[in-house]
Amino acid sequence: MNYLTLDASSSTASVCVTRDDELLYEGYLNNGMTHSSFLMPMVEDAMRYTGLDIDQIDVFACVVGPGSFTGVRIGVATVMGLAGEKPCAPVDALEALAAQAVGFD
């Protein structure tokens, strides 16, 4: 399954494309809070780089907090607009950070 994940909840916007457990693409842009202007071009870059079409994405996800209220709204609206009838998954930023520590004492 192909996943597209967005994060617009902080000053750094990010886009990630994965296939099952394999990272296909990740991009970051640290330009302040102008995600409404740059998030869609970042998604287009991700699709171009991976050779996938947006129709080939099976699950869409975005960070839903904690973070900037406006950034979260931008991310959620973008994912919902791209997904149509496909599944959308919320990502908690703190849980995602904590998951990186699995296996460490």
N, C-alpha and C positions, 0 to 999 in steps of 0.2 A: 504494500500500500504506500502511496505517496502522500506526504504531509507537507503543508505549508504553514509555518508558524511565524507570527509577527509580534514585535514588541515595540510599542510606542509610548510606554508608560513612564519613561524617564527622558533625560536629555539625549540619550543615545538611542536611535531607532535601529532595529535589527530585523532581518528577514532570514529565515532558515528553511531549506527544503531537505527533507529526509525521505528515504525509502526504507521502510521497516526500521532497522537499527543503523543504517548507513547514512552518514552525512553527505549530501550531494552538493550543498551550497550553503554558505553563510555570509552575510554582508552586514556591516555596521556603518552607521553614519552618525558622527558626533558633531552636530551643527546647532545644538540648542533645541528650542521647542518649535521647529517648523516642520513637523512630521506630516502635516496635511499636504504640504507641497512635494515632499520627497518619498513618501511611503509607496505610492503606486509605481513611480519609476524604479524603485528598489525591487518591487515585485516583478516588474517587467524584466529587469536585469537578471533576476534569479531564474525566471522561466527561460530566457534566452541562453543563459550559461548552462543550464541543465538539459536543454533540448526538449523540455516538457511544455505542453500547452496547459493552460489553466483548467481545461476540461479533464486532464489526466490527474489532477489532484483529487485524492479520495477523502481527505480529512483536512479541515482548516482549523487553526488554533491561534489564539492570541493571549497575551498577558492581560489579566483583568485586575491586577493590583498586587500589592499596594503600589501606588505611584500617582502620577499626575492625572487628575480627573479628566481633563480635556484629552490628554494622550490616550488614556484608556478608551474613551469614547471614540476617538479616531481609529484606534486599532480594532475595536469591536465592530464599528460601522463598516470598515474596510473588509474585514473577514466575512461579515454577514452579506455584504454586497457581492463579494466574489463567490461565496459558497452556494448561493441560491438554495436548493433543496438538500445539498450535501451536509453531512454532519460537521458541527462546529464544536470545538473543545476549549474550555477555559483553562488557562495556565496561571497558577499562583506563583508570582515571582520568587517569594521566599521559599516555597516548596521546591521550585526548580533549582535554586541555589543550594538548598540542603541536600538535594539528590546527588549533587556532585561529590559529596563527602561520604557517600556509602562505601563501606569497606575500610574506612580510616578509623583508628581508635580515637 
